[in-house]
Amino acid sequence: MNYLITGAAGFLGSALANHLAREGHHVRGLDNLSTGDPQVLSPDVIFTRGDVSDRPKLWTLLQEIDCVYHLAARVSVPESILYPSEYNAVNVGGTVSLMEAMRDVGVKRVVFTSSGAVYGDQDKQPLQETATPNPHSPYAVSKLAAEYYVRTIGNLWGIETVILRIFNAYGPGQHLPASHPPVIPNFLRQSFRGGTLVMHSSGYQTRDYIYLDDVVRAMTAAGTTPGIGNQVINVGTGEETSVRELARLVMEITQRRPEVIENPQTNPGVARMCADISLARALLGYQPRVSLAEGLRLTFELDKRLTREPTRPIVRNY
């Protein structure tokens, strides 16, 4: 099959692109490189630097494409609180631009990667796709708005759409910004280097952490499974883990005993998150294979950035 992946040089996009290329598919990748790195892509992936708002470029890239995976997005919750207009422009406006270009060219299938963040706080766990969304950040709002655009205009224009609400994905190669890095690679790096593991609030908040390879399996199935148009599907593990338990597992993996502190002045965000993956099992034949302990071990062993000696003194408690 012929695929176009937006956000192809990013954490999830590159893993998906390389997997599909290994399977013998024709893969085109688009990324503006705001955070991505094209060097992680297989030579078999035809990469183009560009933005999803560039209509002429999209028209060219979409020729003869069977399915689009739309992963290009701004993804930092704290950053979205500071710059909501940028998140709306990229995550919502960029999605609409892509859908319009697909209509113009005649591409009939898109898999859109949304987020479990759209659920926000919910009394009932695990979270089912029928739960009323309750987004708590501009990032989550932008993902939910993009979902509605994809499904609505997809129905109007005859484009088959699949929405994947991906929970807390992690694995080797995850982007590590200087401020607000993702918790798993940050904990692994800090623990190994003798830094401090900082828990927002009490550390009893939970998340559903899903390893990169399991996400790729779900995305691959979503691109080829027939008869699942207009579906919204959770992609997680069905297990919730507290930040305290995550810290314990990280210390076991790194064989270190870093200082673990609570920061009561920070907002812990959503209290609990756990995906109900019954629909993914039924529709995609999806079953997560990698446990959190195994995924942490693989991430620690395969991502050499986490054990490389720092080029400047470690800043503790960031």
Beta strands, then each sheet from edge to edge (+ up, - down):
strand 1: 2-6
strand 2: 26-31
strand 3: 45-49
strand 4: 67-70
strand 5: 109-115
strand 6: 160-166
strand 7: 168-170
strand 8: 196-200
strand 9: 206-207
strand 10: 209-211
strand 11: 231-235
strand 12: 241-242
strand 13: 259-263
sheet 1: 3+ 2+ 1+ 4+ 5+ 6+ 11+
sheet 2: 7+ 10+
sheet 3: 8+ 13+
sheet 4: 9+ 12-
end
